[in-house]
Amino acid sequence: MSEPSGDQILSALVDICGPDYARVARSIDTVGGRRAGFVAVPATVQAVADVLRLVADRGLSVLPRGSGSKINWGTPHEGVDVLIDTGRLSGLWSHRVEGATVEVATGTPVRALQAALALQGQRLPVDPPSRTATVGGMLAVNESGPLRYRFGTPAEYVTSVAYVDTAGEAADSDGEDGRPGLAEISGVITAASLRLEPLPAARRWAGIAVSTPLQLGKLVGAAEELEPSAIEVDLPVGGQGGTLAVLFEGVEAAAVEQADRLAAAWGAGAVVTAIAPPWWGAYPFRRDDVALRLSVSAADLPATLYALGDAAGFAVPVRGSAALGRVHAVLPARATPAQITGIVESVRHVLLARGGRAVIVSAPPELAREVDMAGRLDFF
C-alpha cells in the first residue's frame, strides 16, 4: 500500500470536520519548536473518534491541543502529524446547583466555566495560572494554583471523564474510589464531570515582605492557624522585594477579621488588602525559561531553596505555595544542558533524604531535548 499523500489526509480531515475546520498547519501550530502537519477542529465526540481512527489507520502521530499554553510541558514530542484543536468542544450541561456538580466539555476555557458557575453562586475551586487554560489542558497536567493549599488539585474534583481512545473508540472512566486515572488515559478527553463548591462572598489578602527563605517558618505557621485558602510566597532574584501573601475567603466579616488577625500576629509591615498581589496566581517563568518544580515539606523548603541557590551559583527566583512546599523556580535558559542537569541533580540529592522531588516542567525546545524533563506521571 502506498503512503497517503498530504492532500489525501487533508481531504479526509475536511470530510470529518468541515471545510473551515481542517487545514495544513501554520507557523503558530508548533510542538516542541516543530511545525505540525495538519490541524483538525472537530465539533463532536463522533468527529474526534473519526479523526483518531484516521490517524491510527494511516500510522500518524496525534496530539490534542486546547489553548496551547502548556503544549510544550514535559517530555518533548518528536513530531506531530495531526493536532486536534478542542476549541469547538465547549459548553456545560447537567449543571446541578443543589447537587453541586456539572459536566463540561474539555475545550471550554476555565475562565468561561467559572463565569457561568458564578451566576449560580458556585465555582470549581481551582485557579490554574495559565490564563487561557481550557478544562482539558488543565486536567492533562493537573494544573493548580494557590487554591491547591485548601482544596487540592483539579484531579480531586473530577468524578468521571468521557474520552476517545487512540483507536477511535469512545469510553468513560470513573476510576477507583470515584476518581478517574487521568494520567493513564490515552487519547482525547472530551468531557468531565466535576464537583463544585460555593462561591465565597469575599476575599482578603494579608501580606508581608520577606527577603530570605529562613523568614518563612514562623510567618507560615501563624497563617496556617487561621485556616486560609492559600499561602503563597514570591522570592524574586536575590530576594529583593519578596512577599508572603495569604488569602482568606468567606463572608466578608469573617474574611476581614481573619486577615486582620494575621496582620496583627505578623506585626510591623503587614498589610491587608482586597486586591491580590500582582504576581498572585501567575507562574514566575516564561516560555523561554527553564521551569523547575520543587515539591518538599514546608519545613524543608528553606533548606532546599538554599541548596538550589548554591548549585546554581546565585539566588534563584521562586514562587508558589510556601505552606505546601510546592514551588516553581526559574533557571536561566542560556545555561548549557550539562549545567542544568548538574543543578537539578544537586537539588535531587538534597531532596532524596527529605522525601521531595524536583522535575523540569518547561524549557526551550532545543534544551528540552537534552535534559531530563517531567514525565506525565510527574504532574499527578
matplotlib code that plots the C-alpha trace (Angstrom):
import matplotlib.pyplot as plt

x = [0.0, 1.4, 1.9, -1.1, -0.4, -0.8, -3.7, -5.5, -5.0, -6.3, -9.2, -10.2, -9.9, -12.1, -14.7, -14.8, -14.5, -15.9, -14.1, -13.4, -12.2, -9.3, -6.1, -2.4, -0.6, 0.8, 3.8, 1.7, 0.9, 4.2, 5.0, 8.5, 9.6, 8.5, 5.5, 2.8, 1.4, -2.3, -4.8, -8.3, -11.0, -13.8, -17.1, -18.5, -17.3, -18.0, -15.8, -13.0, -13.4, -13.3, -10.1, -8.4, -9.4, -8.0, -4.7, -4.5, -5.2, -2.6, 0.0, 0.2, 1.0, -1.6, -1.8, -4.8, -4.5, -6.6, -5.2, -1.7, -0.4, 1.2, 1.6, 5.4, 5.5, 7.2, 8.9, 9.1, 7.1, 9.4, 6.9, 3.1, 1.3, -2.2, -3.1, -6.6, -7.8, -10.5, -11.9, -15.3, -15.7, -17.1, -20.1, -21.5, -24.6, -26.2, -25.5, -26.9, -26.9, -28.1, -26.0, -23.0, -21.9, -21.5, -20.5, -18.3, -16.7, -12.9, -12.4, -14.2, -11.9, -11.6, -12.4, -15.6, -16.7, -16.1, -18.0, -21.0, -20.9, -20.6, -24.0, -25.3, -23.1, -20.7, -17.2, -14.8, -12.2, -9.2, -7.2, -4.7, -2.0, -2.3, -4.7, -6.1, -6.2, -9.0, -10.6, -8.9, -5.5, -5.8, -6.7, -4.0, -1.2, -3.3, -2.6, -3.3, -2.7, -2.8, -6.1, -4.4, -3.5, -7.1, -8.9, -6.3, -5.7, -8.2, -8.0, -9.6, -12.7, -13.2, -15.7, -15.7, -14.4, -15.5, -12.8, -11.9, -9.0, -6.2, -8.1, -11.1, -13.4, -15.5, -15.1, -15.5, -13.8, -14.6, -11.5, -11.1, -12.9, -14.8, -11.6, -10.6, -7.0, -6.3, -2.6, -3.3, -5.9, -4.6, -6.5, -8.6, -10.7, -13.9, -15.9, -15.5, -17.9, -16.8, -17.7, -18.3, -18.0, -19.9, -18.5, -17.1, -18.7, -15.5, -11.7, -8.9, -5.2, -2.7, 0.8, 4.3, 7.7, 10.2, 13.8, 15.1, 13.6, 14.6, 11.9, 9.1, 8.8, 7.1, 5.2, 3.6, 2.9, 0.9, -1.1, -1.9, -3.6, -6.3, -7.3, -6.8, -7.5, -3.9, -0.4, 1.9, 5.4, 7.2, 11.0, 12.4, 16.1, 18.3, 15.2, 14.7, 11.1, 9.9, 6.4, 4.4, 0.7, -2.2, -5.8, -8.9, -12.3, -15.9, -18.4, -16.9, -16.8, -15.0, -12.5, -11.6, -11.4, -9.0, -6.8, -6.6, -5.7, -2.9, -1.6, -1.6, 0.3, 2.9, 3.4, 5.1, 5.0, 2.0, -0.9, -4.4, -6.0, -9.0, -6.7, -4.4, -0.6, 0.2, 2.2, -0.5, -1.6, 1.0, 4.0, 7.4, 8.7, 8.2, 8.2, 11.9, 12.9, 13.7, 11.0, 11.9, 9.1, 10.1, 7.9, 9.1, 7.7, 7.2, 9.7, 12.4, 11.6, 14.1, 17.0, 16.0, 16.0, 19.4, 20.7, 19.3, 21.0, 24.3, 24.0, 23.1, 25.6, 23.0, 19.7, 17.1, 13.6, 11.0, 7.2, 4.5, 2.9, 5.1, 2.8, 2.8, 6.4, 5.4, 7.1, 8.4, 12.0, 13.4, 16.7, 18.5, 17.7, 21.2, 22.7, 24.0, 22.2, 25.1, 24.8, 21.0, 21.4, 24.1, 21.9, 18.9, 20.9, 22.4, 18.9, 17.6, 20.4, 19.4, 15.7, 16.4, 16.7, 13.7, 11.2, 11.0, 11.1, 12.5, 11.4, 11.9, 8.4, 9.2, 12.2, 13.1, 12.5, 16.2, 17.2, 14.3, 15.6, 18.9, 17.8, 15.6, 12.1, 9.0, 7.1, 3.3, 3.0, 5.1, 2.2, -0.1]
y = [0.0, 3.4, 6.1, 8.5, 11.9, 15.2, 16.1, 12.8, 13.3, 16.9, 15.8, 13.2, 15.7, 18.1, 15.4, 14.8, 18.3, 20.5, 22.7, 25.6, 23.3, 21.3, 22.8, 22.5, 23.6, 27.1, 28.6, 29.0, 25.3, 24.1, 21.5, 21.4, 24.0, 22.0, 22.7, 20.0, 18.6, 19.3, 20.9, 19.3, 21.1, 18.5, 19.7, 16.4, 13.3, 11.3, 13.6, 13.2, 9.4, 9.6, 11.7, 9.3, 6.3, 8.1, 8.8, 5.2, 3.7, 6.0, 5.4, 9.1, 10.8, 12.9, 15.4, 17.2, 21.0, 23.4, 26.9, 25.6, 27.2, 24.0, 22.0, 22.0, 21.0, 17.8, 15.3, 16.7, 15.3, 14.4, 15.2, 15.6, 14.9, 16.0, 18.5, 18.0, 21.5, 21.2, 24.7, 23.6, 21.0, 23.6, 24.1, 22.7, 20.7, 18.6, 21.5, 20.7, 23.6, 21.7, 18.6, 20.9, 19.0, 19.9, 18.2, 20.3, 19.8, 19.9, 22.5, 25.0, 27.8, 27.5, 31.2, 30.8, 27.9, 29.9, 32.8, 30.6, 28.9, 32.3, 33.2, 30.4, 31.2, 28.3, 27.7, 24.9, 25.5, 25.7, 28.6, 27.4, 30.1, 29.6, 32.4, 30.8, 27.3, 25.0, 22.4, 19.7, 21.3, 21.9, 18.2, 16.9, 18.2, 18.6, 22.3, 24.0, 27.4, 29.0, 27.4, 24.0, 24.6, 24.3, 22.5, 20.2, 19.6, 19.7, 15.9, 15.6, 17.3, 15.1, 12.3, 10.8, 11.6, 10.8, 10.2, 8.7, 6.3, 6.2, 3.5, 5.9, 4.1, 6.2, 5.3, 6.7, 6.2, 6.9, 5.1, 3.6, 5.2, 7.5, 9.2, 8.6, 7.9, 10.9, 10.2, 6.8, 7.8, 7.7, 9.6, 12.7, 13.6, 15.1, 15.8, 15.7, 15.6, 17.9, 18.6, 22.2, 24.5, 27.6, 30.9, 32.8, 36.2, 38.0, 37.6, 39.4, 39.1, 39.6, 40.3, 40.9, 41.5, 38.6, 38.6, 35.2, 31.6, 31.4, 34.0, 31.7, 29.3, 31.4, 33.5, 30.5, 28.8, 31.8, 31.8, 28.1, 28.5, 30.7, 28.2, 30.3, 29.3, 29.8, 30.8, 31.9, 33.2, 35.2, 35.5, 37.4, 37.5, 38.0, 38.0, 41.8, 42.7, 39.3, 38.8, 36.2, 36.6, 34.7, 34.5, 34.3, 33.6, 33.5, 36.0, 39.5, 40.0, 36.7, 37.1, 40.6, 39.5, 36.6, 38.8, 41.5, 38.9, 37.5, 41.0, 41.7, 38.5, 39.2, 42.7, 45.8, 45.9, 43.6, 44.8, 43.7, 44.3, 43.3, 43.1, 40.3, 41.0, 41.5, 38.2, 36.1, 33.1, 33.6, 31.5, 33.1, 31.7, 32.5, 30.2, 30.7, 30.0, 26.7, 26.0, 23.7, 22.4, 21.6, 19.5, 19.1, 19.6, 23.2, 22.7, 21.6, 24.2, 26.9, 24.4, 23.2, 26.8, 27.5, 24.3, 25.3, 28.7, 27.0, 24.6, 27.4, 29.9, 32.6, 33.2, 31.6, 33.3, 31.2, 31.4, 29.0, 27.5, 28.2, 26.0, 23.0, 23.3, 23.2, 26.0, 26.8, 28.1, 29.7, 28.6, 30.5, 29.3, 30.4, 27.6, 24.6, 21.2, 20.0, 22.9, 22.5, 18.8, 19.4, 21.9, 19.6, 16.5, 18.5, 19.5, 16.0, 14.7, 17.1, 16.2, 12.5, 12.4, 14.7, 12.8, 15.6, 15.8, 18.2, 18.0, 20.3, 21.2, 23.5, 24.5, 25.9, 23.2, 22.5, 22.4, 20.2, 17.5, 17.4, 17.3, 15.1, 16.6, 15.8, 12.7, 12.5, 10.9, 13.7, 16.1, 14.0]
z = [0.0, -0.9, 1.7, 2.0, 0.4, 2.3, 0.0, 0.9, 4.6, 4.4, 2.3, 4.9, 7.7, 5.9, 5.3, 9.1, 10.5, 7.7, 5.1, 7.6, 10.4, 8.9, 7.4, 6.9, 10.0, 10.1, 11.9, 15.0, 15.1, 16.6, 19.2, 20.6, 18.1, 15.1, 12.9, 13.0, 9.8, 10.0, 12.4, 12.8, 14.8, 15.5, 17.0, 18.3, 20.0, 16.8, 14.8, 17.4, 17.1, 13.3, 13.4, 15.7, 13.6, 10.5, 12.4, 13.6, 10.1, 8.5, 11.1, 12.0, 15.3, 17.0, 19.9, 21.4, 21.9, 24.0, 24.1, 23.7, 26.9, 28.2, 25.0, 25.4, 29.1, 30.0, 27.7, 24.2, 21.3, 18.4, 15.8, 15.5, 12.2, 13.4, 16.1, 17.4, 18.4, 21.1, 20.6, 19.3, 22.1, 24.6, 26.8, 30.0, 30.8, 33.6, 36.0, 39.4, 41.7, 44.7, 43.9, 43.2, 40.1, 36.4, 33.2, 30.9, 27.5, 27.9, 25.2, 27.4, 28.8, 32.6, 32.9, 30.9, 33.1, 36.2, 34.9, 34.1, 37.5, 39.3, 38.1, 40.3, 43.2, 42.6, 41.4, 40.6, 43.3, 41.0, 39.7, 37.0, 36.5, 32.7, 31.9, 28.7, 30.1, 28.9, 31.2, 29.2, 29.2, 33.0, 33.6, 31.3, 33.6, 36.8, 36.8, 40.1, 41.5, 45.0, 45.9, 45.9, 49.6, 50.8, 48.0, 46.5, 42.8, 39.9, 39.6, 43.0, 41.7, 38.7, 39.3, 35.8, 32.3, 28.8, 26.2, 22.9, 22.9, 20.4, 18.4, 18.0, 20.5, 22.9, 26.5, 30.0, 33.4, 37.0, 38.2, 41.6, 44.5, 42.1, 40.8, 37.2, 36.4, 34.3, 33.9, 32.4, 29.8, 26.2, 23.6, 23.8, 26.9, 25.6, 28.8, 32.5, 35.5, 38.2, 41.8, 42.7, 45.8, 46.9, 45.6, 48.5, 49.2, 49.9, 49.7, 51.6, 51.4, 54.2, 53.1, 54.5, 53.0, 53.1, 51.8, 52.7, 52.8, 56.5, 57.3, 56.1, 59.0, 61.7, 59.3, 57.6, 60.9, 62.1, 58.8, 59.0, 62.4, 60.8, 58.1, 54.9, 51.3, 50.1, 51.4, 48.6, 48.5, 45.8, 46.1, 43.1, 42.1, 45.1, 47.4, 46.8, 47.1, 48.2, 49.6, 51.6, 50.9, 52.5, 51.1, 53.3, 51.8, 53.1, 54.3, 54.4, 58.1, 58.7, 55.9, 57.1, 60.7, 59.8, 57.7, 60.3, 63.0, 60.9, 60.1, 63.9, 64.6, 61.9, 63.3, 61.7, 57.9, 57.5, 55.3, 54.5, 51.1, 49.0, 45.9, 45.2, 44.7, 41.0, 41.0, 42.6, 40.7, 37.9, 37.1, 37.7, 34.4, 30.7, 27.7, 27.1, 30.7, 32.4, 35.0, 37.8, 40.1, 43.6, 46.0, 49.6, 53.1, 54.1, 56.9, 54.4, 51.8, 53.1, 53.1, 49.6, 48.2, 49.7, 48.2, 44.8, 45.1, 45.9, 43.0, 40.5, 41.9, 42.5, 44.3, 42.0, 41.6, 43.3, 43.6, 44.9, 48.0, 51.0, 53.2, 50.9, 49.9, 46.2, 44.2, 40.8, 40.4, 37.3, 35.9, 33.1, 29.6, 28.5, 30.6, 28.9, 29.2, 31.3, 33.7, 34.0, 34.6, 37.3, 39.1, 39.1, 40.2, 43.1, 44.3, 43.9, 46.1, 48.8, 48.4, 48.5, 52.3, 52.6, 50.5, 48.0, 44.2, 41.6, 37.9, 34.9, 33.8, 30.9, 28.9, 25.4, 22.8, 21.9, 25.5, 26.5, 24.2, 26.0, 29.7, 31.8, 31.5, 33.6, 32.6, 32.5, 35.9, 37.5, 37.1, 39.2]

ax = plt.figure().add_subplot(projection="3d")
ax.plot(x, y, z, "-o")
ax.set_aspect("equal")
plt.show()
